[in-house]
Amino acid sequence: MTCKARTAVFISGNGSNLQALIDATRNDTSFPAEIVLVLSNKADAYGLTRAREAGITTIAVSHKDYPNRTAFDDAMHQIMKEYEIELICLAGFMRLLTPDFTQKWAGRMINIHPSLLPDYKGLDTHRRVLEDGCHETGCTVHYVIADMDAGEIIMQERVPIIAGDTVEALQQRVHAAEHRIYPYALKEVAEKLLG
């Protein structure tokens, strides 16, 4: 094990959380994790451009090239072994991972979710929160287990709901909170991993 945890980030889209992680790992020389690989299931994900601009190796692996989820996850696991990855961050990776994959990475794979888990698991969280008339929401970094959005919580940040909030406005404020806490959570998990 190195002095910095070799980290892969999985994305499917824009990669704004990826950018927050890149900035944190680059701006602090003592940060205990190094992003060495960014993997996307979509070759046109803008997050891959962000990674390339930061000099990070990128790989696009289309789930459509595999007969099922198990074969896709097996291919990703092989890539992780090839790059000697020690820690995985999911940052807007829009694929459900198989129980076998999550078991192989138990305690070494984290995700960020745009709600205060255990409330509002799954998709479309901001709309659901607003429809339910909640007074606050937030974001959660958690360990990934086979059950979606159900792993042990590492860190949360609360975001108040303002009268007249739209889904877009709320999403922007929750995103800002995500960008703040995800680097802290990665740091904590990497420190624990490195012992």
trRosetta pair geometry for C-beta under 8 A, 3 or more apart (Angstrom, degrees):
i j d omega theta_ij theta_ji phi_ij phi_ji
1 5 7.7 -18 -166 -103 101 66
1 86 6.7 85 -129 -109 92 150
1 193 7.9 -163 -152 141 139 88
1 194 6.4 173 150 -125 130 68
2 5 7.4 172 65 -85 92 22
2 6 6.4 83 26 -39 128 93
2 34 7.8 -42 99 22 141 125
2 86 7.9 -148 29 -15 91 146
3 32 7.8 -108 152 -140 62 71
3 194 7.3 60 -158 -149 36 140
4 31 7.3 49 -129 101 114 69
4 32 5.9 -179 -126 -176 63 38
4 33 5.8 130 -177 -130 87 13
4 34 4.2 67 129 -17 136 103
4 190 7.4 -6 -163 -180 59 133
4 194 7.9 -43 -121 -82 17 142
5 32 6.1 44 1 138 95 83
5 33 4.5 -31 59 -109 96 79
5 34 7.2 171 72 23 45 66
5 86 4.7 -121 -162 85 83 126
5 87 4.6 38 151 -2 127 129
5 190 4.1 -142 16 -141 134 96
5 193 5.3 58 -97 85 138 135
5 194 5.9 -119 -56 -54 95 101
6 34 6.3 -26 -108 68 48 94
6 36 5.1 -22 -158 9 88 138
6 83 7.1 -169 157 138 129 86
6 84 5.6 42 73 108 166 83
6 85 5.4 -130 115 -123 101 39
6 86 4.8 102 50 7 78 95
6 87 7.2 153 79 25 45 80
7 25 7.7 -139 47 -97 139 153
7 33 4.6 41 -30 -179 137 112
7 34 6.3 166 21 76 94 38
7 35 5.0 -54 83 -97 104 54
7 36 6.6 130 55 12 51 78
7 37 7.9 -159 107 41 44 74
7 85 7.0 65 -139 -151 14 89
7 86 7.1 -52 -71 61 52 79
7 87 4.6 -31 -105 77 81 101
7 88 7.3 157 -159 -92 68 24
7 89 6.3 26 -179 -7 115 104
7 186 7.2 38 -127 -163 158 120
7 190 7.2 -53 -64 -92 124 120
8 35 7.5 104 -110 -151 21 71
8 36 7.0 -52 -76 64 65 76
8 37 4.3 -22 -112 77 91 104
8 38 7.1 165 -164 -91 68 27
8 39 5.9 17 178 -1 118 109
8 80 6.2 -106 2 -113 154 88
8 83 6.8 98 -72 89 118 140
8 85 4.5 -21 -17 -128 114 141
8 87 7.5 174 26 90 64 51
8 88 5.2 -19 68 -111 94 75
8 89 7.4 -171 93 29 46 69
9 18 5.2 131 139 -118 151 96
9 21 6.2 153 -88 78 144 154
9 35 5.8 -9 -14 -138 112 119
9 37 7.5 178 26 96 60 57
9 38 5.0 -17 65 -114 94 78
9 39 7.4 174 85 28 44 67
9 51 7.7 -167 62 -91 118 126
9 88 7.6 148 -96 -163 27 59
9 89 4.7 -21 -110 70 77 101
9 90 7.8 151 -161 -99 60 15
9 91 5.3 -4 -172 11 108 123
10 38 7.9 164 -87 -162 23 57
10 39 5.2 -25 -107 74 70 95
10 40 7.3 141 -165 -90 56 42
10 41 8.0 33 -172 -22 98 89
10 76 7.9 26 -104 -156 127 137
10 88 6.3 23 -14 -175 108 107
10 89 7.2 -172 22 90 71 49
10 90 5.0 -24 63 -113 108 64
10 91 6.9 152 72 27 52 68
10 93 3.9 16 123 -80 104 146
11 15 4.9 10 -147 -90 159 89
11 18 5.5 -32 -70 -50 138 136
11 38 6.4 -2 10 -175 115 102
11 39 7.5 153 25 82 67 45
11 40 4.9 -34 77 -94 80 95
11 45 5.6 155 116 156 105 150
11 47 4.0 -66 129 85 163 161
11 48 7.5 -162 72 -49 126 67
11 91 5.3 -26 -88 79 87 90
11 92 5.5 24 -144 75 75 94
11 93 5.9 -100 -103 -75 14 75
12 40 6.1 143 -101 -153 33 89
12 41 5.7 -14 -107 45 90 96
12 42 5.5 75 -161 6 66 116
12 45 5.9 -152 167 -101 25 135
12 92 5.7 -126 40 133 83 81
12 93 5.3 122 -26 -133 97 38
12 94 4.1 -73 33 13 169 94
12 95 7.1 149 -74 -17 130 84
13 42 7.3 34 -74 51 48 141
13 45 5.4 -114 -100 -140 12 98
13 46 6.9 4 161 32 52 88
13 47 6.4 76 91 -16 36 114
13 92 5.1 -82 39 146 103 133
13 94 7.3 60 -27 -18 105 120
14 45 7.5 -108 -40 -171 19 79
14 46 5.0 1 -129 58 48 120
14 47 6.1 79 118 -50 22 87
14 92 7.1 -32 45 118 74 170
15 18 3.8 -38 -168 36 91 128
15 19 6.0 102 131 -29 85 85
15 38 7.7 30 -127 -164 135 141
15 45 6.7 102 -37 153 108 104
15 46 6.0 -142 20 93 106 76
15 47 2.2 136 -54 -106 131 96
15 48 7.5 -178 -43 -17 150 38
15 50 4.8 -159 107 29 139 142
15 51 7.3 -105 -161 -32 157 90
15 91 6.7 63 -134 115 59 122
15 92 7.0 -136 -81 52 39 134
16 19 5.5 -44 -152 28 36 115
16 20 6.9 40 148 -19 62 99
16 92 7.9 78 35 -23 75 146
16 175 6.4 10 105 -170 146 118
16 179 6.7 -66 145 -79 95 114
17 20 5.4 -47 -152 32 40 115
17 21 6.5 39 150 -17 66 103
17 91 4.0 -157 90 -157 118 111
17 92 6.2 154 27 -14 120 103
17 112 5.8 -165 -141 46 155 148
17 178 5.6 -63 -96 141 108 118
17 179 6.5 -139 -109 -89 58 65
17 182 5.4 76 -161 -5 103 172
18 21 5.7 -59 -153 38 33 110
18 22 6.2 35 150 -22 68 104
18 38 6.5 59 -151 -126 138 129
18 47 4.9 90 28 -152 153 115
18 50 5.9 123 101 93 119 140
18 51 6.8 -56 161 -63 136 94
18 91 4.9 149 -58 101 75 154
18 92 7.8 -82 -25 32 97 110
19 22 5.5 -49 -144 35 33 112
19 23 6.2 35 156 -20 65 105
19 47 7.9 -126 -38 -127 82 80
19 50 5.4 -89 -78 -165 92 145
19 179 7.8 -19 81 -127 89 112
20 23 5.9 -53 -147 36 28 112
20 24 6.4 27 155 -18 63 108
20 178 7.4 167 20 118 163 77
20 179 3.9 -163 -90 -147 145 79
20 180 7.8 -82 -159 -40 140 23
20 182 5.8 92 100 61 129 119
20 183 5.9 -123 146 -38 93 105
21 24 5.8 -55 -145 37 31 110
21 25 6.2 22 160 -13 66 110
21 35 6.3 101 130 -60 110 138
21 89 6.3 157 -110 96 162 166
21 91 6.8 -112 -7 -75 136 151
21 182 6.1 -69 -68 122 93 116
21 183 5.8 176 -107 -86 53 79
21 186 6.1 86 -130 -21 104 163
22 25 6.2 -64 -146 41 26 103
22 26 6.0 14 160 -12 65 117
22 35 6.1 -72 -97 37 69 151
22 50 6.9 -163 -3 151 156 106
22 51 7.3 -159 -81 -104 137 60
22 54 5.0 -84 -163 -111 139 168
22 56 7.2 -112 -113 -25 115 142
23 26 6.1 -68 -144 43 24 105
23 27 5.7 10 168 -13 66 120
23 183 7.7 -71 77 -78 83 143
24 27 6.3 -61 -131 39 21 102
24 28 6.4 -16 178 14 60 115
24 31 6.3 133 142 -115 78 149
24 183 3.3 166 -76 -134 169 138
24 186 7.3 125 95 59 143 129
24 187 7.5 -106 156 -50 130 109
25 28 7.2 -75 -137 50 18 86
25 31 4.9 -155 -129 108 52 152
25 33 5.9 -78 -110 90 118 80
25 34 6.1 138 -179 -117 129 40
25 35 5.5 148 51 -5 165 95
25 183 7.6 -147 -39 -134 68 103
25 186 7.8 -60 -65 116 102 142
26 54 7.2 -120 -58 -157 144 116
27 31 7.9 73 64 -31 57 133
28 31 4.2 99 87 -44 104 99
31 34 7.8 127 99 -71 101 59
31 187 6.3 -90 -147 -104 80 100
31 190 7.8 48 164 74 72 155
32 187 6.1 105 32 -149 98 64
32 190 4.0 163 102 118 104 118
32 191 5.0 129 29 -72 166 66
32 194 5.7 -124 -175 4 124 146
33 87 6.3 -71 -127 63 123 146
33 186 5.5 -88 30 157 154 106
33 187 7.0 -128 6 -94 108 46
33 190 3.9 -123 -54 -92 102 154
35 38 6.9 28 170 -59 116 87
35 51 7.8 -117 138 -130 128 100
35 54 8.0 23 84 114 126 139
35 56 5.6 -18 118 -123 102 142
36 56 6.9 -178 -162 -148 18 91
36 57 6.6 8 159 31 62 110
36 83 6.2 171 112 171 118 117
36 85 7.3 -157 62 -97 114 78
37 56 6.9 179 -96 171 15 98
37 57 5.2 -32 -106 80 68 102
37 58 7.5 142 -162 -98 59 28
37 59 6.7 -4 -168 7 106 108
37 79 7.7 170 174 150 155 105
37 83 5.0 31 -43 165 146 167
37 85 6.5 -73 37 -83 131 117
38 47 6.6 -145 174 139 137 100
38 48 6.4 177 109 -110 122 57
38 50 8.0 -178 -138 80 176 88
38 51 3.8 -118 22 -97 150 159
38 56 5.5 72 -10 119 106 125
38 57 7.3 168 24 90 68 51
38 58 4.9 -23 70 -109 94 79
38 59 7.6 170 87 27 48 64
39 58 7.5 161 -85 -161 34 57
39 59 4.9 -16 -111 69 79 96
39 60 7.7 155 -161 -93 57 26
39 61 6.3 -5 -169 11 106 109
39 76 6.7 116 156 -137 158 100
39 79 6.7 113 -99 115 140 148
40 43 7.1 157 94 -81 114 24
40 45 4.2 -139 -160 30 156 144
40 47 6.3 147 -77 73 131 111
40 48 5.5 -89 6 -58 140 107
40 58 7.3 -3 7 -170 101 102
40 59 7.7 171 28 90 61 51
40 60 5.3 -25 72 -112 89 74
40 61 7.6 158 82 29 39 64
40 93 7.9 -149 -124 -113 57 85
41 60 7.5 98 -150 -163 9 69
41 61 6.1 -44 -107 81 57 70
41 62 6.2 94 -175 -123 66 36
41 63 5.0 9 -158 -22 125 97
41 72 7.9 30 -119 -172 117 129
41 93 7.2 98 -1 -157 109 85
41 94 7.5 -119 51 58 128 76
41 95 5.6 92 -24 -32 161 134
42 45 4.4 107 82 -44 100 97
42 60 6.9 -71 100 -146 21 109
42 62 7.3 72 -96 -104 36 79
43 48 7.4 -23 -168 -3 39 165
43 60 3.9 79 -97 174 69 164
43 62 6.8 -35 -30 -61 97 104
45 48 5.2 101 77 -11 86 98
45 60 7.6 167 21 -109 103 106
46 49 5.4 -45 -166 29 56 115
46 50 6.7 61 139 -21 73 98
47 50 5.2 -46 -151 32 43 117
47 51 6.4 43 151 -20 69 101
47 91 7.5 157 -137 99 153 114
47 92 7.5 169 -49 70 149 125
48 51 5.7 -52 -150 36 34 112
48 52 6.3 34 152 -19 67 105
48 58 4.6 100 -151 -164 90 150
48 60 6.6 -16 -92 -65 152 102
49 52 5.7 -53 -144 37 32 110
49 53 6.2 33 156 -20 65 106
50 53 5.9 -60 -152 36 27 111
50 54 6.6 15 153 -10 62 110
51 54 5.8 -66 -153 43 32 105
51 56 4.2 -83 -174 71 87 113
51 57 7.7 -46 152 74 119 24
51 58 4.9 126 93 -75 132 109
52 55 7.6 48 -178 -71 33 19
52 56 7.1 -96 -73 57 26 67
52 58 5.7 -54 -61 -7 87 133
57 83 7.5 -165 82 -120 144 135
59 79 6.2 -163 100 -158 167 145
61 65 7.4 -108 -177 43 63 126
61 72 7.3 137 139 -159 113 84
61 75 6.0 174 -165 118 138 123
61 76 6.2 176 80 -81 160 82
61 79 7.0 -123 -53 -28 146 155
62 65 4.7 96 79 -11 94 101
63 66 6.0 -66 -164 38 48 106
63 69 7.5 -1 -156 -107 118 59
63 72 4.7 16 -130 -123 78 151
63 95 6.0 162 -61 -111 148 141
65 72 7.9 120 67 -101 74 90
66 69 7.9 109 107 -90 125 14
66 71 4.1 -176 -173 100 114 109
66 72 4.1 -179 56 -65 155 77
66 75 6.4 -137 -81 -4 137 136
67 71 5.4 67 45 15 80 152
68 71 5.3 97 56 10 70 100
68 72 7.2 -132 102 -3 38 93
69 72 5.6 -59 -148 39 34 113
69 73 6.0 30 157 -17 70 109
69 95 7.8 167 -131 177 99 108
69 96 7.2 -26 -136 85 145 85
69 97 7.9 162 179 -147 114 29
69 98 5.3 145 130 -61 111 104
70 73 5.9 -57 -144 40 28 108
70 74 6.2 32 154 -23 64 107
70 98 5.6 73 -93 -78 63 163
70 100 6.8 47 -129 36 90 138
71 74 5.6 -51 -146 34 30 115
71 75 6.6 33 153 -21 62 103
72 75 5.8 -56 -155 32 30 111
72 76 6.6 27 150 -15 64 105
72 95 7.6 -108 128 -180 143 151
73 76 5.6 -52 -148 37 36 111
73 77 6.3 40 152 -23 67 103
73 97 6.0 112 -110 -153 124 77
73 98 4.7 -118 0 17 166 113
73 100 6.8 126 112 76 142 100
73 101 4.0 -104 -174 -58 128 135
74 77 5.6 -51 -148 34 32 114
74 78 6.6 36 152 -21 63 102
74 101 8.0 -121 -60 -78 43 101
75 78 5.8 -51 -153 31 32 113
75 79 6.7 33 149 -18 63 103
76 79 5.6 -53 -153 35 36 113
76 80 6.5 39 149 -22 67 102
76 101 7.1 31 74 -133 118 135
77 80 5.5 -51 -151 32 35 114
77 81 6.6 35 151 -19 65 103
77 101 6.2 -140 -62 -121 113 89
77 104 6.1 21 -126 97 128 163
78 81 5.7 -54 -152 35 33 112
78 82 6.3 39 149 -25 65 106
79 82 5.4 -51 -147 33 33 118
79 83 6.4 12 160 -1 66 109
80 83 6.4 -69 -147 49 27 96
80 85 4.2 -78 -160 42 80 128
80 88 7.0 -43 -117 -70 133 118
80 105 7.9 -59 170 -84 171 118
81 84 7.4 25 -176 -78 34 38
81 85 7.6 -66 -55 30 22 87
85 88 6.5 52 154 -67 132 82
86 108 6.5 -113 159 -156 55 126
86 193 6.4 129 148 158 115 141
87 108 5.3 -124 -108 -172 57 82
87 109 7.4 170 -166 -82 54 42
87 110 7.7 -1 -177 7 98 99
87 186 7.8 118 142 -153 141 86
87 189 6.7 132 -144 122 135 114
87 190 6.2 -71 -33 -94 170 80
87 193 6.1 -117 -72 -31 118 174
88 105 5.8 -18 23 -160 127 146
88 108 6.6 71 16 129 81 79
88 109 4.2 -5 65 -114 106 86
88 110 7.4 170 91 26 60 57
88 144 7.9 -47 89 25 110 138
89 109 7.8 -174 -77 -155 24 56
89 110 5.7 -17 -115 68 66 90
89 111 7.7 147 -167 -89 53 36
89 112 8.0 20 -175 -16 95 96
89 182 7.4 90 -163 -178 132 111
89 186 6.1 -18 -85 -100 135 116
90 93 4.4 -94 -153 26 92 119
90 109 7.0 49 -23 176 99 95
90 110 7.0 -149 23 100 80 42
90 111 4.1 -11 60 -105 118 85
90 112 7.3 -160 89 18 76 64
90 144 6.5 84 -3 -64 132 140
91 112 6.4 30 -114 27 63 114
91 182 7.3 70 -107 -161 106 155
93 111 7.9 -101 40 -120 102 102
96 148 6.5 -55 -123 -85 107 113
97 101 4.6 -105 176 82 107 130
97 102 5.3 125 107 -53 118 92
97 144 6.9 44 44 163 138 135
98 101 4.8 95 58 5 82 100
98 102 7.1 -155 92 -2 43 86
98 146 7.9 -21 153 -126 36 91
99 102 5.8 -58 -143 42 33 108
99 103 6.1 37 156 -25 67 107
99 146 3.8 19 -112 -117 85 127
100 103 5.8 -55 -150 33 27 113
100 104 6.6 29 153 -21 62 104
101 104 5.8 -53 -152 32 33 111
101 105 6.5 1 159 7 66 111
102 105 6.2 -74 -147 55 31 93
102 106 6.7 67 149 -72 65 73
102 109 6.8 -120 -135 62 64 144
102 144 5.5 -122 -132 130 104 96
102 145 5.7 105 161 -161 134 27
102 146 4.9 -179 65 -70 145 58
103 106 5.6 -9 -154 -37 36 112
103 146 7.1 11 -48 -55 84 106
105 108 4.9 -110 -169 73 71 94
105 109 3.9 51 137 -27 125 123
105 144 7.1 10 100 73 114 113
106 109 7.6 -40 -84 24 16 98
106 143 7.7 49 -161 171 56 123
106 145 7.2 43 -118 -106 88 76
107 143 6.5 -10 -99 -142 35 137
107 193 7.9 147 143 -95 92 92
108 193 6.6 88 -111 -111 86 130
109 143 6.9 89 78 -161 61 67
109 144 4.4 -52 111 40 106 118
110 141 5.8 22 173 179 120 96
110 142 6.8 168 -152 88 78 28
110 143 5.9 -55 -100 -100 71 44
110 144 6.5 -171 -109 -17 16 88
110 154 6.5 -13 -134 -5 128 150
110 185 6.4 -176 166 138 154 118
110 186 7.1 -162 61 -91 145 66
110 189 5.7 -125 -39 -55 142 169
111 141 7.2 173 86 -149 38 57
111 142 6.0 -22 60 63 85 76
111 143 8.0 63 17 171 82 9
111 144 5.1 88 -18 -71 113 101
111 149 7.6 -103 95 -98 138 62
111 151 7.5 111 30 38 107 130
112 139 6.2 12 -177 173 96 117
112 140 7.2 162 -153 85 53 44
112 141 5.2 -28 -97 -95 74 76
112 178 5.3 98 165 -150 141 106
112 181 7.8 143 -124 87 118 98
112 182 5.1 -41 -72 -94 141 113
112 185 7.7 152 -84 50 95 151
113 117 5.8 57 79 -44 139 118
113 121 7.5 -25 -172 -127 150 56
113 125 7.6 120 167 -51 85 157
113 139 6.6 167 84 -158 46 71
113 140 5.0 -15 59 62 97 93
113 141 7.9 164 16 -88 72 28
113 142 6.7 -10 6 17 117 111
113 149 5.3 93 -105 -125 160 108
114 125 5.0 170 94 58 94 142
114 126 6.8 -34 135 -48 130 89
114 137 7.7 23 158 150 74 122
114 139 5.3 -34 -119 -105 44 92
114 171 7.4 6 -165 -131 152 71
114 174 5.0 74 -153 146 101 140
114 175 7.7 -15 -109 -69 120 58
114 178 6.8 -45 -92 -64 81 129
115 119 5.8 -122 153 96 120 79
115 120 3.6 -137 -153 83 166 120
115 121 7.5 -123 60 -66 137 29
115 125 4.3 -133 -52 -161 115 140
115 129 6.7 -173 -117 -63 105 124
115 137 5.9 -68 -130 -167 65 100
115 138 6.9 67 -173 65 27 58
115 139 7.1 46 10 -105 16 41
115 140 6.7 -25 81 3 51 109
116 119 5.5 22 80 47 79 109
116 120 7.5 69 47 37 56 110
116 136 7.5 39 -18 119 142 94
116 137 6.2 -160 -9 -167 95 46
116 138 4.4 56 -64 50 94 108
116 139 7.6 -28 -71 -9 54 10
116 140 6.1 118 -133 -50 33 111
116 156 5.8 66 -130 -161 80 136
116 158 6.7 17 -81 -102 130 73
117 120 7.6 -110 -88 64 54 69
117 121 6.6 64 -120 -80 96 79
117 140 4.2 -97 13 44 101 171
117 142 6.1 -33 53 -41 156 144
117 149 5.7 -155 -110 170 130 98
117 150 7.8 -162 -172 -98 131 32
117 153 6.2 -176 81 -90 111 112
117 156 7.6 -145 39 -95 76 121
118 121 6.8 -21 -172 -48 63 105
118 149 7.7 128 -138 133 59 96
118 150 7.2 39 -123 -119 101 65
120 125 4.5 91 160 -138 125 96
120 128 5.7 160 -125 89 108 130
120 129 6.1 -12 -85 -65 156 92
120 137 7.5 -12 28 -139 159 107
121 148 6.0 118 173 113 120 95
121 149 3.8 169 -138 79 96 139
121 150 7.1 8 -111 -59 144 76
122 125 7.4 153 83 -67 61 85
122 148 6.6 60 -77 128 68 136
122 149 6.7 -110 -34 8 45 145
124 127 5.0 -40 176 41 92 116
124 128 5.8 96 118 -25 88 102
125 128 5.8 -66 -149 40 31 110
125 129 6.0 33 158 -23 70 108
125 137 7.3 134 147 -163 107 136
126 129 5.8 -52 -146 34 30 112
126 130 6.4 26 157 -15 64 107
126 137 7.3 129 -113 125 62 175
126 167 4.7 113 115 -150 120 77
126 170 4.8 154 -153 95 116 122
126 171 5.1 -58 -61 -68 164 84
126 174 6.9 -142 -87 7 110 148
127 130 6.0 -60 -151 39 29 108
127 131 6.1 28 155 -20 66 110
127 167 5.2 -3 -74 -103 75 126
128 131 5.7 -55 -144 37 30 111
128 132 6.3 23 158 -15 64 110
129 132 6.1 -65 -151 40 25 106
129 134 4.8 -61 -171 32 81 133
129 137 4.6 10 -153 -83 159 132
129 161 7.0 -165 141 -81 113 137
129 170 7.2 -168 79 164 127 155
130 133 7.7 41 176 -68 34 30
130 134 7.5 -76 -78 35 25 88
130 161 7.1 169 -98 -146 71 136
130 165 6.3 -140 -109 93 116 107
130 167 6.5 -107 2 -79 148 70
130 170 6.6 -152 -60 -13 114 160
134 137 6.0 89 105 -61 140 84
134 161 5.9 116 98 -9 78 149
135 160 7.0 -34 155 -149 72 76
135 161 5.8 -155 -173 42 25 106
136 158 5.4 4 170 -172 134 104
136 159 6.5 154 -165 78 81 43
136 160 5.1 -50 -105 -110 90 46
136 161 5.8 -150 -89 -5 29 85
137 158 7.7 150 89 -156 25 60
137 159 5.4 -25 75 65 72 97
137 161 6.2 72 -4 -58 93 102
137 170 6.9 54 40 -176 140 120
137 174 6.4 -38 105 -89 115 122
138 156 5.7 64 127 176 137 95
138 157 5.3 -168 -164 94 110 50
138 158 4.3 -69 -77 -114 135 34
138 159 4.7 156 -93 7 58 81
138 174 6.8 161 -153 -126 19 92
138 177 6.3 -101 -154 131 69 161
139 156 6.8 176 88 -148 45 63
139 157 5.7 5 50 51 86 89
139 159 7.3 48 -11 -14 81 120
139 174 5.5 128 -51 -173 106 90
139 177 5.1 161 17 104 118 111
139 178 4.7 -130 -168 -78 174 80
139 181 6.6 173 89 45 112 133
140 153 5.8 -66 -164 -132 114 103
140 155 7.4 164 -153 88 50 48
140 156 4.8 -15 -102 -100 74 90
141 153 7.6 102 79 -163 50 62
141 154 4.7 -53 103 63 95 111
141 155 4.7 15 44 53 109 90
141 156 7.6 -155 22 -71 65 46
141 181 6.0 -154 -17 129 119 108
141 182 6.0 149 -84 -109 128 60
141 185 3.7 -29 100 -115 164 173
142 149 7.1 91 56 -155 146 52
142 150 8.0 178 143 83 149 14
142 151 4.5 143 149 79 105 92
142 152 6.3 170 -159 85 87 37
142 153 5.0 -47 -100 -103 98 48
142 154 5.9 179 -102 3 33 84
143 151 3.8 -128 84 158 70 131
143 152 4.8 23 26 49 117 86
143 154 6.7 111 -35 -44 74 105
144 151 5.4 -116 -94 -23 10 153
145 150 6.0 -74 61 82 113 88
145 151 4.2 150 -4 -85 93 93
145 152 8.0 85 -29 -4 121 70
147 150 3.8 -17 103 37 111 144
147 151 7.7 163 68 -49 82 63
153 156 6.3 -11 -176 -41 126 105
154 185 4.8 95 113 -146 131 109
154 188 6.5 158 -178 84 114 133
154 189 6.5 -32 -132 -60 151 106
155 181 5.2 -169 124 -179 126 118
155 184 6.2 156 -142 98 173 108
155 185 4.5 -136 24 -84 130 104
155 188 7.2 133 -42 24 124 150
156 181 7.4 5 -167 -164 9 168
157 177 4.3 -162 95 -174 132 114
157 178 8.0 -151 44 -65 124 35
157 180 6.5 62 -56 78 168 118
157 181 4.9 -160 -22 -42 120 138
159 170 7.5 124 124 -162 131 78
159 173 5.2 141 -165 128 132 108
159 174 5.3 -131 19 -89 166 68
159 177 5.3 -116 -65 -29 116 151
161 165 5.3 -98 -167 2 81 154
161 170 6.6 -1 -120 -112 83 120
162 165 5.0 119 62 -61 72 100
162 169 7.6 -78 54 130 115 130
165 169 5.3 -141 -152 82 70 119
165 170 4.8 66 173 -58 124 102
166 169 4.7 94 49 7 80 101
166 170 6.9 -152 86 -3 40 88
167 170 6.0 -63 -150 41 26 108
167 171 6.0 31 153 -26 64 111
168 171 5.6 -54 -145 34 28 115
168 172 6.6 31 155 -22 62 103
169 172 5.9 -53 -155 30 31 112
169 173 6.8 22 152 -12 63 105
170 173 5.9 -60 -152 39 34 106
170 174 6.2 30 153 -16 70 108
171 174 5.8 -57 -144 40 30 108
171 175 6.1 38 154 -26 64 106
172 175 5.6 -52 -148 32 28 116
172 176 6.7 32 153 -22 62 101
173 176 5.7 -47 -152 29 35 114
173 177 6.8 35 149 -16 63 102
174 177 5.6 -54 -155 36 37 113
174 178 6.4 44 146 -25 67 101
175 178 5.4 -50 -149 31 35 116
175 179 6.5 34 153 -19 66 102
176 179 5.8 -53 -152 34 32 111
176 180 6.8 32 149 -20 62 104
177 180 5.6 -55 -154 33 36 113
177 181 6.4 8 161 -3 71 109
178 181 6.6 -71 -141 45 26 91
178 182 5.7 27 170 -30 69 112
179 182 6.7 -40 -124 23 21 109
179 183 7.9 19 173 -9 49 102
180 183 7.7 -86 173 32 24 98
180 184 7.4 4 145 -5 62 117
181 184 5.4 -62 -155 42 49 113
181 185 5.9 47 152 -23 81 106
182 185 5.7 -56 -146 37 33 111
182 186 6.3 35 155 -21 66 105
183 186 5.6 -53 -145 35 33 112
183 187 6.3 37 155 -23 65 104
184 187 5.7 -54 -152 33 31 114
184 188 6.5 30 152 -19 64 106
185 188 5.7 -54 -149 35 33 112
185 189 6.3 27 156 -14 67 108
186 189 5.9 -59 -145 41 30 107
186 190 6.0 28 157 -19 67 111
187 190 5.9 -58 -143 38 25 109
187 191 6.3 28 157 -21 63 107
188 191 5.9 -56 -150 33 26 111
188 192 6.5 25 153 -17 62 108
189 192 5.7 -56 -150 37 32 112
189 193 6.2 33 151 -22 66 108
190 193 5.5 -54 -146 37 32 114
190 194 6.2 24 158 -13 66 109
191 194 6.1 -61 -145 42 27 104
192 195 7.4 26 174 -74 32 44
